[in-house]
């Protein structure tokens, strides 16, 4: 049984190529990863909200197999940073630098 490594070596030159600076590239990737994480969290919370209960008695709360399967599905999804890095390296992200304030003479 082969175990896949969760650590992938990345070529910094490829990461820096799109912005000309590895640090700017990391900022772009991290902002996209944050967007992905927020979207996934909202989606998961919406799906799990269907199972929310107002019962305070623990005896009346039972395991819901569908809820468990939904949670397991989201646990198996690739990490947002991995997805964002792949999107960036494949050129699927649009990014731009904010314009600097014009200097007054």
Buried (B, 14 or more C-beta within 10 A) or exposed (E): EEEEEEEEEEEEEEBBEBBEEBEBBBEBBBEBBEEBBEEBEEEBEEBBEEEEEEEEEEEEEEEEEEBEEBEEEBEEEEEBBBBBBEBBBEEEBEBEEEEEEEEEE
